[in-house]
């Protein structure tokens, strides 16, 4: 059991900006983690103009300092990606460690490797030192664990997959021959997510399978992507749905027959977990933690990032065979049930919390 207190047991540092990391935090809250552990969420990063972002960062920073000074923190859980996200969360984490508060430093960003590789040697050494200072570094897959150990050998690293709640498949429609085949993309609309590879690949596939329709759901470079769709003369077959969540996202996942995410960098994309939980086969790329999730030829297809021809062939293959989609979809659902469902992953995270908080009930480690 968690120690009863009116003070925050865990301070979680994240972002209010829309995206996969925010989806993970919303899942934690909805599934009771916040209430069980007295989690206080601080968001030093928000969407908006520079002045708004700076004000939010300063407000949350001083709030955090006050909590540390009043000894109201038993554990800090930082969620970090690349660039500014890494440095912001590192500042919070190092302050906590200076106050002898344990820190779980949770790395999400798929572009972390490229970010580190671009830094001068001295900065790479600083990153290694920061990771080694944390009580625990959490990563999304075994391949990411190997990477973090390669750049910070003395860091204490463990894996914790993202997870989803399993939907009731009774709500999934039965598709008939001749129905429109909806291909769903969920993510930021920009080049790193492979959107500008997907659109020409979809055009080539749609020429072979006229019943294909593409739904692009997410914020980002909507105008640029829409212009490309128009130039490719597929604007009638492509829908830009914007940012979706809640019932709107559920409806898209419920109807989808194929999910495509041709990213150049990834951690462990929540959108693929969501699609697979709905028994939707996926087409994605061999980057980040994706090969640790998607088994080529079993749950879907994996292609190299930027390979538009392979992407098009994979879309054609899955759209041309309902039995193949069904077979891969069933395997995808089983994959989520076995290793990426709430009841599998969340107890592991709470085990980490318990080990730190019960070992250090004053919030001060040795």
PyMOL commands that set and color helices and strands:
alter all, ss='L'
color gray80, all
select helices_A, chain A and resi 20-30+33-37+50-69+83-98+112-117+121-133+142-151+169-171+191-193+195-208+222-231+246-255+270-277+290-293+308-320+322-339+342-359
alter helices_A, ss='H'
color red, helices_A
select strands_A, chain A and resi 10-14+39-43+75-80+102-107+136-139+157-159+181-186+212-217+238-240+258-261+281-285+300-303
alter strands_A, ss='S'
color yellow, strands_A
deselect
rebuild
show_as cartoon
